[in-house]
């Protein structure tokens, strides 16, 4: 049986201020009871969090956005500061 779990926890502004202060308020409790996942994410912390919750990340599918002059600095910061797995930056 397959299912889809959508974690609507992304955002800018206040969420990033909490994370910068070391208080990441995101939770992965929805994954409790899920044994295996195919994760669509560039964020290595999500892999760690899901594995810590007991889920085996069988595959990580990259979400490679197209870069534009207006988004390049933002994406580069995610890669350099947070370790996001983004190609070509």
C-alpha positions in Angstrom: 0.0 0.0 0.0 1.2 3.5 -0.9 0.3 6.8 0.6 1.3 10.4 0.4 2.4 12.5 3.4 2.5 16.2 2.8 4.3 18.2 5.4 3.1 21.8 5.0 5.8 23.2 7.3 7.9 25.3 5.0 8.0 29.0 5.0 10.1 32.1 5.3 10.2 34.9 7.8 9.4 33.8 11.4 10.1 30.1 10.7 13.7 31.0 9.7 14.2 33.2 12.7 13.3 30.3 15.0 15.7 28.0 13.1 18.5 30.6 13.2 18.0 30.8 17.0 18.3 27.0 17.2 14.6 26.4 17.8 13.4 24.4 14.8 9.7 23.9 15.7 8.9 21.5 12.8 7.7 18.1 13.8 7.7 14.8 12.0 5.2 13.0 14.2 2.9 12.4 11.2 5.6 9.9 10.0 5.2 7.8 13.2 4.1 4.3 12.0 5.5 4.8 8.5 8.3 2.3 8.0 9.6 3.3 4.6 9.5 6.5 2.6 10.5 7.9 -0.8 11.3 11.5 0.2 11.0 14.4 -2.2 13.4 16.9 -0.6 16.7 18.6 -0.9 17.0 19.0 2.9 19.4 16.5 4.6 17.8 17.4 8.0 14.5 15.9 6.9 16.3 12.6 6.1 17.8 12.6 9.6 14.5 13.5 11.3 12.5 10.8 9.4 15.1 8.2 10.3 15.1 9.3 13.9 11.3 8.8 13.8 11.9 5.2 12.7 11.2 5.5 9.0 13.7 4.1 6.5 14.3 6.6 3.7 14.6 4.3 0.7 15.1 7.0 -1.8 15.6 10.8 -1.9 14.2 12.4 -5.0 15.8 15.7 -5.7 13.5 18.8 -6.2 15.8 20.8 -8.4 14.4 24.2 -9.0 15.4 26.4 -11.9 17.5 29.3 -10.8 16.8 32.8 -11.8 18.7 36.0 -10.9 15.9 36.7 -8.3 16.3 33.3 -6.6 19.9 32.4 -7.0 21.1 34.0 -3.7 18.3 32.4 -1.7 19.0 28.9 -3.1 22.8 29.4 -2.7 22.2 30.3 1.0 20.1 27.1 1.5 22.9 25.1 0.0 25.8 26.7 1.8 24.3 27.4 5.2 21.8 24.5 5.6 23.5 21.8 3.4 20.6 21.5 1.0 21.5 19.2 -1.9 21.2 21.5 -4.8 23.1 21.1 -8.1 24.7 23.8 -10.2 25.0 26.5 -7.6 
